[in-house]
Amino acid sequence: MMTMWNSIKQFGVKLWRDEDGMGTLEVILIIAVLILVALLFKQQILKMVRSLMGTADEKAQTIFE
């Protein structure tokens, strides 16, 4: 188990120091942060989207009347 952990750790260090992989690493970190934020604020995001969709539906109904 420790050898697997060491190989993962060495890969991470190599990826972090490799300048060519920096763009990929940055994208992966940004995606991870976005997913974490979405999971943390899931209820608030859903509430806001439902509110916006309800407002849009009401406005659309007044246009077609």
PQR file with spaces between the fields and no chain letter, atoms N, CA, C, O and H, PARSE charges and radii, in Angstrom:
ATOM       1  N    MET     1       0.832   -1.195    0.000 -0.4000 1.5000
ATOM       2  CA   MET     1       0.000    0.000    0.000 -0.0000 2.0000
ATOM       3  C    MET     1       0.869    1.249    0.000  0.5500 1.7000
ATOM       4  O    MET     1       0.561    2.223   -0.686 -0.5500 1.4000
ATOM       5  N    MET     2       1.952    1.222    0.765 -0.4000 1.5000
ATOM       6  CA   MET     2       2.834    2.384    0.830 -0.0000 2.0000
ATOM       7  C    MET     2       3.528    2.634   -0.504  0.5500 1.7000
ATOM       8  O    MET     2       3.778    3.785   -0.863 -0.5500 1.4000
ATOM       9  H    MET     2       2.203    0.430    1.322  0.4000 1.0000
ATOM      10  N    THR     3       3.845    1.565   -1.245 -0.4000 1.5000
ATOM      11  CA   THR     3       4.506    1.783   -2.526 -0.0000 2.0000
ATOM      12  C    THR     3       3.560    2.459   -3.512  0.5500 1.7000
ATOM      13  O    THR     3       3.985    3.280   -4.325 -0.5500 1.4000
ATOM      14  H    THR     3       3.642    0.631   -0.953  0.4000 1.0000
ATOM      15  N    MET     4       2.281    2.116   -3.437 -0.4000 1.5000
ATOM      16  CA   MET     4       1.310    2.771   -4.310 -0.0000 2.0000
ATOM      17  C    MET     4       1.192    4.247   -3.930  0.5500 1.7000
ATOM      18  O    MET     4       1.159    5.115   -4.803 -0.5500 1.4000
ATOM      19  H    MET     4       1.935    1.449   -2.777  0.4000 1.0000
ATOM      20  N    TRP     5       1.128    4.532   -2.625 -0.4000 1.5000
ATOM      21  CA   TRP     5       1.041    5.909   -2.154 -0.0000 2.0000
ATOM      22  C    TRP     5       2.282    6.701   -2.571  0.5500 1.7000
ATOM      23  O    TRP     5       2.174    7.853   -2.990 -0.5500 1.4000
ATOM      24  H    TRP     5       1.155    3.827   -1.916  0.4000 1.0000
ATOM      25  N    ASN     6       3.453    6.084   -2.457 -0.4000 1.5000
ATOM      26  CA   ASN     6       4.683    6.761   -2.853 -0.0000 2.0000
ATOM      27  C    ASN     6       4.697    7.056   -4.340  0.5500 1.7000
ATOM      28  O    ASN     6       5.135    8.130   -4.752 -0.5500 1.4000
ATOM      29  H    ASN     6       3.541    5.147   -2.117  0.4000 1.0000
ATOM      30  N    SER     7       4.226    6.121   -5.154 -0.4000 1.5000
ATOM      31  CA   SER     7       4.212    6.359   -6.598 -0.0000 2.0000
ATOM      32  C    SER     7       3.211    7.456   -6.959  0.5500 1.7000
ATOM      33  O    SER     7       3.472    8.258   -7.856 -0.5500 1.4000
ATOM      34  H    SER     7       3.871    5.248   -4.820  0.4000 1.0000
ATOM      35  N    ILE     8       2.070    7.499   -6.269 -0.4000 1.5000
ATOM      36  CA   ILE     8       1.097    8.574   -6.514 -0.0000 2.0000
ATOM      37  C    ILE     8       1.690    9.907   -6.096  0.5500 1.7000
ATOM      38  O    ILE     8       1.538   10.909   -6.795 -0.5500 1.4000
ATOM      39  H    ILE     8       1.858    6.848   -5.541  0.4000 1.0000
ATOM      40  N    LYS     9       2.368    9.918   -4.951 -0.4000 1.5000
ATOM      41  CA   LYS     9       2.992   11.142   -4.452 -0.0000 2.0000
ATOM      42  C    LYS     9       4.075   11.624   -5.420  0.5500 1.7000
ATOM      43  O    LYS     9       4.150   12.817   -5.716 -0.5500 1.4000
ATOM      44  H    LYS     9       2.491    9.104   -4.383  0.4000 1.0000
ATOM      45  N    GLN    10       4.910   10.714   -5.914 -0.4000 1.5000
ATOM      46  CA   GLN    10       5.963   11.084   -6.864 -0.0000 2.0000
ATOM      47  C    GLN    10       5.355   11.617   -8.154  0.5500 1.7000
ATOM      48  O    GLN    10       5.865   12.582   -8.724 -0.5500 1.4000
ATOM      49  H    GLN    10       4.849    9.745   -5.673  0.4000 1.0000
ATOM      50  N    PHE    11       4.266   10.999   -8.625 -0.4000 1.5000
ATOM      51  CA   PHE    11       3.598   11.487   -9.826 -0.0000 2.0000
ATOM      52  C    PHE    11       3.069   12.901   -9.612  0.5500 1.7000
ATOM      53  O    PHE    11       3.206   13.757  -10.486 -0.5500 1.4000
ATOM      54  H    PHE    11       3.852   10.216   -8.162  0.4000 1.0000
ATOM      55  N    GLY    12       2.463   13.146   -8.445 -0.4000 1.5000
ATOM      56  CA   GLY    12       1.942   14.479   -8.135 -0.0000 2.0000
ATOM      57  C    GLY    12       3.046   15.522   -8.099  0.5500 1.7000
ATOM      58  O    GLY    12       2.882   16.622   -8.627 -0.5500 1.4000
ATOM      59  H    GLY    12       2.352   12.450   -7.736  0.4000 1.0000
ATOM      60  N    VAL    13       4.176   15.181   -7.475 -0.4000 1.5000
ATOM      61  CA   VAL    13       5.303   16.111   -7.403 -0.0000 2.0000
ATOM      62  C    VAL    13       5.843   16.376   -8.802  0.5500 1.7000
ATOM      63  O    VAL    13       6.136   17.521   -9.145 -0.5500 1.4000
ATOM      64  H    VAL    13       4.309   14.288   -7.046  0.4000 1.0000
ATOM      65  N    LYS    14       5.976   15.341   -9.605 -0.4000 1.5000
ATOM      66  CA   LYS    14       6.467   15.497  -10.972 -0.0000 2.0000
ATOM      67  C    LYS    14       5.512   16.356  -11.796  0.5500 1.7000
ATOM      68  O    LYS    14       5.951   17.225  -12.549 -0.5500 1.4000
ATOM      69  H    LYS    14       5.738   14.411   -9.326  0.4000 1.0000
ATOM      70  N    LEU    15       4.205   16.116  -11.654 -0.4000 1.5000
ATOM      71  CA   LEU    15       3.216   16.891  -12.383 -0.0000 2.0000
ATOM      72  C    LEU    15       3.236   18.344  -11.935  0.5500 1.7000
ATOM      73  O    LEU    15       3.091   19.247  -12.759 -0.5500 1.4000
ATOM      74  H    LEU    15       3.848   15.411  -11.042  0.4000 1.0000
ATOM      75  N    TRP    16       3.412   18.580  -10.646 -0.4000 1.5000
ATOM      76  CA   TRP    16       3.420   19.946  -10.111 -0.0000 2.0000
ATOM      77  C    TRP    16       4.635   20.719  -10.616  0.5500 1.7000
ATOM      78  O    TRP    16       4.526   21.905  -10.925 -0.5500 1.4000
ATOM      79  H    TRP    16       3.529   17.846   -9.976  0.4000 1.0000
ATOM      80  N    ARG    17       5.787   20.063  -10.702 -0.4000 1.5000
ATOM      81  CA   ARG    17       7.019   20.748  -11.114 -0.0000 2.0000
ATOM      82  C    ARG    17       7.159   20.851  -12.629  0.5500 1.7000
ATOM      83  O    ARG    17       7.885   21.713  -13.123 -0.5500 1.4000
ATOM      84  H    ARG    17       5.876   19.100  -10.451  0.4000 1.0000
ATOM      85  N    ASP    18       6.487   19.998  -13.358 -0.4000 1.5000
ATOM      86  CA   ASP    18       6.568   20.007  -14.818 -0.0000 2.0000
ATOM      87  C    ASP    18       5.782   21.194  -15.352  0.5500 1.7000
ATOM      88  O    ASP    18       4.565   21.260  -15.182 -0.5500 1.4000
ATOM      89  H    ASP    18       5.897   19.297  -12.957  0.4000 1.0000
ATOM      90  N    GLU    19       6.468   22.132  -15.996 -0.4000 1.5000
ATOM      91  CA   GLU    19       5.808   23.348  -16.478 -0.0000 2.0000
ATOM      92  C    GLU    19       4.831   23.059  -17.610  0.5500 1.7000
ATOM      93  O    GLU    19       3.846   23.782  -17.764 -0.5500 1.4000
ATOM      94  H    GLU    19       7.457   22.078  -16.134  0.4000 1.0000
ATOM      95  N    ASP    20       5.075   22.025  -18.404 -0.4000 1.5000
ATOM      96  CA   ASP    20       4.160   21.693  -19.487 -0.0000 2.0000
ATOM      97  C    ASP    20       2.821   21.207  -18.946  0.5500 1.7000
ATOM      98  O    ASP    20       1.780   21.442  -19.561 -0.5500 1.4000
ATOM      99  H    ASP    20       5.875   21.438  -18.279  0.4000 1.0000
ATOM     100  N    GLY    21       2.841   20.544  -17.819 -0.4000 1.5000
ATOM     101  CA   GLY    21       1.622   20.028  -17.228 -0.0000 2.0000
ATOM     102  C    GLY    21       0.882   21.058  -16.378  0.5500 1.7000
ATOM     103  O    GLY    21      -0.195   20.767  -15.858 -0.5500 1.4000
ATOM     104  H    GLY    21       3.686   20.353  -17.320  0.4000 1.0000
ATOM     105  N    MET    22       1.440   22.246  -16.232 -0.4000 1.5000
ATOM     106  CA   MET    22       0.823   23.252  -15.384 -0.0000 2.0000
ATOM     107  C    MET    22      -0.544   23.653  -15.895  0.5500 1.7000
ATOM     108  O    MET    22      -1.457   23.832  -15.089 -0.5500 1.4000
ATOM     109  H    MET    22       2.315   22.482  -16.654  0.4000 1.0000
ATOM     110  N    GLY    23      -0.725   23.800  -17.183 -0.4000 1.5000
ATOM     111  CA   GLY    23      -2.033   24.164  -17.712 -0.0000 2.0000
ATOM     112  C    GLY    23      -3.076   23.118  -17.380  0.5500 1.7000
ATOM     113  O    GLY    23      -4.195   23.450  -16.990 -0.5500 1.4000
ATOM     114  H    GLY    23       0.016   23.655  -17.837  0.4000 1.0000
ATOM     115  N    THR    24      -2.717   21.864  -17.533 -0.4000 1.5000
ATOM     116  CA   THR    24      -3.625   20.763  -17.219 -0.0000 2.0000
ATOM     117  C    THR    24      -3.940   20.740  -15.736  0.5500 1.7000
ATOM     118  O    THR    24      -5.093   20.559  -15.344 -0.5500 1.4000
ATOM     119  H    THR    24      -1.808   21.594  -17.850  0.4000 1.0000
ATOM     120  N    LEU    25      -2.935   20.919  -14.921 -0.4000 1.5000
ATOM     121  CA   LEU    25      -3.133   20.908  -13.473 -0.0000 2.0000
ATOM     122  C    LEU    25      -4.040   22.052  -13.038  0.5500 1.7000
ATOM     123  O    LEU    25      -4.914   21.875  -12.188 -0.5500 1.4000
ATOM     124  H    LEU    25      -1.999   21.066  -15.239  0.4000 1.0000
ATOM     125  N    GLU    26      -3.831   23.203  -13.614 -0.4000 1.5000
ATOM     126  CA   GLU    26      -4.672   24.351  -13.271 -0.0000 2.0000
ATOM     127  C    GLU    26      -6.130   24.099  -13.639  0.5500 1.7000
ATOM     128  O    GLU    26      -7.031   24.420  -12.865 -0.5500 1.4000
ATOM     129  H    GLU    26      -3.122   23.346  -14.304  0.4000 1.0000
ATOM     130  N    VAL    27      -6.362   23.529  -14.811 -0.4000 1.5000
ATOM     131  CA   VAL    27      -7.727   23.231  -15.245 -0.0000 2.0000
ATOM     132  C    VAL    27      -8.369   22.220  -14.308  0.5500 1.7000
ATOM     133  O    VAL    27      -9.530   22.375  -13.931 -0.5500 1.4000
ATOM     134  H    VAL    27      -5.629   23.268  -15.440  0.4000 1.0000
ATOM     135  N    ILE    28      -7.631   21.194  -13.932 -0.4000 1.5000
ATOM     136  CA   ILE    28      -8.154   20.175  -13.024 -0.0000 2.0000
ATOM     137  C    ILE    28      -8.495   20.794  -11.677  0.5500 1.7000
ATOM     138  O    ILE    28      -9.540   20.487  -11.105 -0.5500 1.4000
ATOM     139  H    ILE    28      -6.687   21.068  -14.238  0.4000 1.0000
ATOM     140  N    LEU    29      -7.630   21.658  -11.163 -0.4000 1.5000
ATOM     141  CA   LEU    29      -7.900   22.303   -9.879 -0.0000 2.0000
ATOM     142  C    LEU    29      -9.116   23.225   -9.951  0.5500 1.7000
ATOM     143  O    LEU    29      -9.923   23.264   -9.022 -0.5500 1.4000
ATOM     144  H    LEU    29      -6.781   21.907  -11.628  0.4000 1.0000
ATOM     145  N    ILE    30      -9.249   23.960  -11.043 -0.4000 1.5000
ATOM     146  CA   ILE    30     -10.401   24.856  -11.208 -0.0000 2.0000
ATOM     147  C    ILE    30     -11.692   24.054  -11.261  0.5500 1.7000
ATOM     148  O    ILE    30     -12.681   24.423  -10.627 -0.5500 1.4000
ATOM     149  H    ILE    30      -8.594   23.928  -11.798  0.4000 1.0000
ATOM     150  N    ILE    31     -11.690   22.959  -12.014 -0.4000 1.5000
ATOM     151  CA   ILE    31     -12.885   22.108  -12.111 -0.0000 2.0000
ATOM     152  C    ILE    31     -13.227   21.530  -10.742  0.5500 1.7000
ATOM     153  O    ILE    31     -14.397   21.483  -10.364 -0.5500 1.4000
ATOM     154  H    ILE    31     -10.887   22.659  -12.530  0.4000 1.0000
ATOM     155  N    ALA    32     -12.211   21.090   -9.997 -0.4000 1.5000
ATOM     156  CA   ALA    32     -12.452   20.525   -8.662 -0.0000 2.0000
ATOM     157  C    ALA    32     -13.064   21.567   -7.731  0.5500 1.7000
ATOM     158  O    ALA    32     -13.981   21.257   -6.970 -0.5500 1.4000
ATOM     159  H    ALA    32     -11.261   21.128  -10.304  0.4000 1.0000
ATOM     160  N    VAL    33     -12.565   22.791   -7.787 -0.4000 1.5000
ATOM     161  CA   VAL    33     -13.108   23.851   -6.937 -0.0000 2.0000
ATOM     162  C    VAL    33     -14.550   24.174   -7.338  0.5500 1.7000
ATOM     163  O    VAL    33     -15.403   24.370   -6.472 -0.5500 1.4000
ATOM     164  H    VAL    33     -11.820   23.043   -8.405  0.4000 1.0000
ATOM     165  N    LEU    34     -14.826   24.231   -8.635 -0.4000 1.5000
ATOM     166  CA   LEU    34     -16.186   24.513   -9.085 -0.0000 2.0000
ATOM     167  C    LEU    34     -17.170   23.430   -8.639  0.5500 1.7000
ATOM     168  O    LEU    34     -18.288   23.730   -8.221 -0.5500 1.4000
ATOM     169  H    LEU    34     -14.134   24.072   -9.339  0.4000 1.0000
ATOM     170  N    ILE    35     -16.746   22.182   -8.732 -0.4000 1.5000
ATOM     171  CA   ILE    35     -17.598   21.081   -8.291 -0.0000 2.0000
ATOM     172  C    ILE    35     -17.841   21.173   -6.788  0.5500 1.7000
ATOM     173  O    ILE    35     -18.960   20.959   -6.322 -0.5500 1.4000
ATOM     174  H    ILE    35     -15.838   21.938   -9.071  0.4000 1.0000
ATOM     175  N    LEU    36     -16.795   21.491   -6.032 -0.4000 1.5000
ATOM     176  CA   LEU    36     -16.934   21.619   -4.585 -0.0000 2.0000
ATOM     177  C    LEU    36     -17.891   22.754   -4.219  0.5500 1.7000
ATOM     178  O    LEU    36     -18.738   22.592   -3.341 -0.5500 1.4000
ATOM     179  H    LEU    36     -15.886   21.664   -6.410  0.4000 1.0000
ATOM     180  N    VAL    37     -17.759   23.894   -4.885 -0.4000 1.5000
ATOM     181  CA   VAL    37     -18.650   25.025   -4.620 -0.0000 2.0000
ATOM     182  C    VAL    37     -20.088   24.656   -4.981  0.5500 1.7000
ATOM     183  O    VAL    37     -21.019   24.980   -4.244 -0.5500 1.4000
ATOM     184  H    VAL    37     -17.070   24.026   -5.598  0.4000 1.0000
ATOM     185  N    ALA    38     -20.263   23.983   -6.110 -0.4000 1.5000
ATOM     186  CA   ALA    38     -21.610   23.580   -6.523 -0.0000 2.0000
ATOM     187  C    ALA    38     -22.235   22.624   -5.510  0.5500 1.7000
ATOM     188  O    ALA    38     -23.427   22.720   -5.218 -0.5500 1.4000
ATOM     189  H    ALA    38     -19.507   23.720   -6.708  0.4000 1.0000
ATOM     190  N    LEU    39     -21.440   21.711   -4.980 -0.4000 1.5000
ATOM     191  CA   LEU    39     -21.964   20.776   -3.988 -0.0000 2.0000
ATOM     192  C    LEU    39     -22.278   21.465   -2.666  0.5500 1.7000
ATOM     193  O    LEU    39     -23.270   21.145   -2.012 -0.5500 1.4000
ATOM     194  H    LEU    39     -20.472   21.633   -5.217  0.4000 1.0000
ATOM     195  N    LEU    40     -21.430   22.411   -2.275 -0.4000 1.5000
ATOM     196  CA   LEU    40     -21.655   23.110   -1.013 -0.0000 2.0000
ATOM     197  C    LEU    40     -22.885   24.013   -1.058  0.5500 1.7000
ATOM     198  O    LEU    40     -23.609   24.133   -0.069 -0.5500 1.4000
ATOM     199  H    LEU    40     -20.624   22.671   -2.806  0.4000 1.0000
ATOM     200  N    PHE    41     -23.118   24.644   -2.204 -0.4000 1.5000
ATOM     201  CA   PHE    41     -24.209   25.597   -2.318 -0.0000 2.0000
ATOM     202  C    PHE    41     -25.331   25.087   -3.215  0.5500 1.7000
ATOM     203  O    PHE    41     -26.029   25.876   -3.852 -0.5500 1.4000
ATOM     204  H    PHE    41     -22.530   24.546   -3.007  0.4000 1.0000
ATOM     205  N    LYS    42     -25.503   23.778   -3.266 -0.4000 1.5000
ATOM     206  CA   LYS    42     -26.488   23.154   -4.150 -0.0000 2.0000
ATOM     207  C    LYS    42     -27.892   23.694   -3.911  0.5500 1.7000
ATOM     208  O    LYS    42     -28.580   24.076   -4.858 -0.5500 1.4000
ATOM     209  H    LYS    42     -24.936   23.137   -2.749  0.4000 1.0000
ATOM     210  N    GLN    43     -28.315   23.727   -2.666 -0.4000 1.5000
ATOM     211  CA   GLN    43     -29.679   24.169   -2.352 -0.0000 2.0000
ATOM     212  C    GLN    43     -29.898   25.631   -2.738  0.5500 1.7000
ATOM     213  O    GLN    43     -30.945   25.976   -3.287 -0.5500 1.4000
ATOM     214  H    GLN    43     -27.756   23.417   -1.897  0.4000 1.0000
ATOM     215  N    GLN    44     -28.927   26.485   -2.458 -0.4000 1.5000
ATOM     216  CA   GLN    44     -29.063   27.897   -2.789 -0.0000 2.0000
ATOM     217  C    GLN    44     -29.085   28.104   -4.302  0.5500 1.7000
ATOM     218  O    GLN    44     -29.833   28.944   -4.803 -0.5500 1.4000
ATOM     219  H    GLN    44     -28.077   26.206   -2.012  0.4000 1.0000
ATOM     220  N    ILE    45     -28.269   27.340   -5.033 -0.4000 1.5000
ATOM     221  CA   ILE    45     -28.226   27.446   -6.489 -0.0000 2.0000
ATOM     222  C    ILE    45     -29.559   26.995   -7.082  0.5500 1.7000
ATOM     223  O    ILE    45     -30.100   27.656   -7.968 -0.5500 1.4000
ATOM     224  H    ILE    45     -27.662   26.657   -4.627  0.4000 1.0000
ATOM     225  N    LEU    46     -30.090   25.869   -6.596 -0.4000 1.5000
ATOM     226  CA   LEU    46     -31.380   25.381   -7.092 -0.0000 2.0000
ATOM     227  C    LEU    46     -32.500   26.366   -6.800  0.5500 1.7000
ATOM     228  O    LEU    46     -33.369   26.588   -7.643 -0.5500 1.4000
ATOM     229  H    LEU    46     -29.651   25.332   -5.877  0.4000 1.0000
ATOM     230  N    LYS    47     -32.487   26.960   -5.609 -0.4000 1.5000
ATOM     231  CA   LYS    47     -33.501   27.938   -5.233 -0.0000 2.0000
ATOM     232  C    LYS    47     -33.443   29.160   -6.161  0.5500 1.7000
ATOM     233  O    LYS    47     -34.481   29.665   -6.589 -0.5500 1.4000
ATOM     234  H    LYS    47     -31.781   26.781   -4.924  0.4000 1.0000
ATOM     235  N    MET    48     -32.238   29.629   -6.469 -0.4000 1.5000
ATOM     236  CA   MET    48     -32.074   30.783   -7.342 -0.0000 2.0000
ATOM     237  C    MET    48     -32.531   30.463   -8.771  0.5500 1.7000
ATOM     238  O    MET    48     -33.191   31.283   -9.410 -0.5500 1.4000
ATOM     239  H    MET    48     -31.394   29.219   -6.122  0.4000 1.0000
ATOM     240  N    VAL    49     -32.184   29.279   -9.268 -0.4000 1.5000
ATOM     241  CA   VAL    49     -32.573   28.885  -10.622 -0.0000 2.0000
ATOM     242  C    VAL    49     -34.093   28.753  -10.722  0.5500 1.7000
ATOM     243  O    VAL    49     -34.690   29.196  -11.703 -0.5500 1.4000
ATOM     244  H    VAL    49     -31.648   28.613   -8.749  0.4000 1.0000
ATOM     245  N    ARG    50     -34.717   28.149   -9.716 -0.4000 1.5000
ATOM     246  CA   ARG    50     -36.181   28.023   -9.729 -0.0000 2.0000
ATOM     247  C    ARG    50     -36.845   29.390   -9.712  0.5500 1.7000
ATOM     248  O    ARG    50     -37.842   29.610  -10.401 -0.5500 1.4000
ATOM     249  H    ARG    50     -34.232   27.789   -8.919  0.4000 1.0000
ATOM     250  N    SER    51     -36.299   30.300   -8.932 -0.4000 1.5000
ATOM     251  CA   SER    51     -36.846   31.652   -8.867 -0.0000 2.0000
ATOM     252  C    SER    51     -36.723   32.351  -10.220  0.5500 1.7000
ATOM     253  O    SER    51     -37.663   32.996  -10.685 -0.5500 1.4000
ATOM     254  H    SER    51     -35.490   30.121   -8.373  0.4000 1.0000
ATOM     255  N    LEU    52     -35.559   32.216  -10.841 -0.4000 1.5000
ATOM     256  CA   LEU    52     -35.348   32.840  -12.162 -0.0000 2.0000
ATOM     257  C    LEU    52     -36.262   32.236  -13.215  0.5500 1.7000
ATOM     258  O    LEU    52     -36.820   32.951  -14.047 -0.5500 1.4000
ATOM     259  H    LEU    52     -34.795   31.692  -10.464  0.4000 1.0000
ATOM     260  N    MET    53     -36.413   30.917  -13.175 -0.4000 1.5000
ATOM     261  CA   MET    53     -37.276   30.265  -14.154 -0.0000 2.0000
ATOM     262  C    MET    53     -38.736   30.664  -13.940  0.5500 1.7000
ATOM     263  O    MET    53     -39.476   30.844  -14.907 -0.5500 1.4000
ATOM     264  H    MET    53     -35.960   30.337  -12.499  0.4000 1.0000
ATOM     265  N    GLY    54     -39.155   30.804  -12.680 -0.4000 1.5000
ATOM     266  CA   GLY    54     -40.512   31.248  -12.393 -0.0000 2.0000
ATOM     267  C    GLY    54     -40.759   32.658  -12.894  0.5500 1.7000
ATOM     268  O    GLY    54     -41.813   32.949  -13.460 -0.5500 1.4000
ATOM     269  H    GLY    54     -38.554   30.658  -11.895  0.4000 1.0000
ATOM     270  N    THR    55     -39.785   33.534  -12.684 -0.4000 1.5000
ATOM     271  CA   THR    55     -39.899   34.914  -13.173 -0.0000 2.0000
ATOM     272  C    THR    55     -39.959   34.944  -14.690  0.5500 1.7000
ATOM     273  O    THR    55     -40.757   35.685  -15.263 -0.5500 1.4000
ATOM     274  H    THR    55     -38.929   33.298  -12.224  0.4000 1.0000
ATOM     275  N    ALA    56     -39.127   34.151  -15.344 -0.4000 1.5000
ATOM     276  CA   ALA    56     -39.129   34.106  -16.806 -0.0000 2.0000
ATOM     277  C    ALA    56     -40.457   33.573  -17.325  0.5500 1.7000
ATOM     278  O    ALA    56     -40.967   34.062  -18.333 -0.5500 1.4000
ATOM     279  H    ALA    56     -38.479   33.549  -14.878  0.4000 1.0000
ATOM     280  N    ASP    57     -41.022   32.580  -16.653 -0.4000 1.5000
ATOM     281  CA   ASP    57     -42.306   32.010  -17.066 -0.0000 2.0000
ATOM     282  C    ASP    57     -43.419   33.051  -16.930  0.5500 1.7000
ATOM     283  O    ASP    57     -44.275   33.173  -17.807 -0.5500 1.4000
ATOM     284  H    ASP    57     -40.608   32.182  -15.834  0.4000 1.0000
ATOM     285  N    GLU    58     -43.399   33.799  -15.826 -0.4000 1.5000
ATOM     286  CA   GLU    58     -44.421   34.839  -15.630 -0.0000 2.0000
ATOM     287  C    GLU    58     -44.309   35.912  -16.698  0.5500 1.7000
ATOM     288  O    GLU    58     -45.322   36.361  -17.233 -0.5500 1.4000
ATOM     289  H    GLU    58     -42.704   33.701  -15.113  0.4000 1.0000
ATOM     290  N    LYS    59     -43.105   36.324  -17.011 -0.4000 1.5000
ATOM     291  CA   LYS    59     -42.905   37.357  -18.036 -0.0000 2.0000
ATOM     292  C    LYS    59     -43.346   36.857  -19.406  0.5500 1.7000
ATOM     293  O    LYS    59     -43.937   37.601  -20.189 -0.5500 1.4000
ATOM     294  H    LYS    59     -42.282   35.959  -16.576  0.4000 1.0000
ATOM     295  N    ALA    60     -43.051   35.580  -19.689 -0.4000 1.5000
ATOM     296  CA   ALA    60     -43.459   35.012  -20.974 -0.0000 2.0000
ATOM     297  C    ALA    60     -44.973   34.951  -21.092  0.5500 1.7000
ATOM     298  O    ALA    60     -45.519   35.200  -22.167 -0.5500 1.4000
ATOM     299  H    ALA    60     -42.571   34.976  -19.053  0.4000 1.0000
ATOM     300  N    GLN    61     -45.654   34.626  -20.011 -0.4000 1.5000
ATOM     301  CA   GLN    61     -47.107   34.573  -20.023 -0.0000 2.0000
ATOM     302  C    GLN    61     -47.715   35.946  -20.289  0.5500 1.7000
ATOM     303  O    GLN    61     -48.706   36.053  -21.011 -0.5500 1.4000
ATOM     304  H    GLN    61     -45.210   34.424  -19.138  0.4000 1.0000
ATOM     305  N    THR    62     -47.129   36.997  -19.713 -0.4000 1.5000
ATOM     306  CA   THR    62     -47.676   38.345  -19.952 -0.0000 2.0000
ATOM     307  C    THR    62     -47.435   38.794  -21.382  0.5500 1.7000
ATOM     308  O    THR    62     -48.224   39.569  -21.922 -0.5500 1.4000
ATOM     309  H    THR    62     -46.324   36.909  -19.126  0.4000 1.0000
ATOM     310  N    ILE    63     -46.372   38.329  -22.003 -0.4000 1.5000
ATOM     311  CA   ILE    63     -46.090   38.707  -23.396 -0.0000 2.0000
ATOM     312  C    ILE    63     -47.120   38.092  -24.321  0.5500 1.7000
ATOM     313  O    ILE    63     -47.585   38.745  -25.256 -0.5500 1.4000
ATOM     314  H    ILE    63     -45.731   37.699  -21.565  0.4000 1.0000
ATOM     315  N    PHE    64     -47.489   36.824  -24.070 -0.4000 1.5000
ATOM     316  CA   PHE    64     -48.394   36.125  -24.976 -0.0000 2.0000
ATOM     317  C    PHE    64     -49.869   36.433  -24.720  0.5500 1.7000
ATOM     318  O    PHE    64     -50.724   35.974  -25.478 -0.5500 1.4000
ATOM     319  H    PHE    64     -47.112   36.293  -23.312  0.4000 1.0000
ATOM     320  N    GLU    65     -50.187   37.190  -23.684 -0.4000 1.5000
ATOM     321  CA   GLU    65     -51.585   37.513  -23.403 -0.0000 2.0000
ATOM     322  C    GLU    65     -51.995   38.766  -24.112  0.5500 1.7000
ATOM     323  O    GLU    65     -53.142   39.195  -23.994 -0.5500 1.4000
ATOM     324  H    GLU    65     -49.493   37.563  -23.069  0.4000 1.0000
